[in-house]
Amino acid sequence: MKIKVKTSFAFAYDGVRVVRYIPGIYDVSDRCGKLAIAEGWAIKHVKKSKKVG
């Protein structure tokens, strides 16, 4: 899942490996992405397609 982080946060993968995220765009696990979105730390990132024609 690709997210756009608005507020810095840390996520513990498997309860062991802690990764800190700062504002930006990241490719994360579904579990991390869903938690970050639910808590308001991030939004789902949708790549804008280029208009053709």
Protein Blocks (a to p, Z undefined) as FASTA:
>chain_A
ZZddfbdcdddehhlaccdddeddddddfklmmmmmmnopaccdddddddeZZ
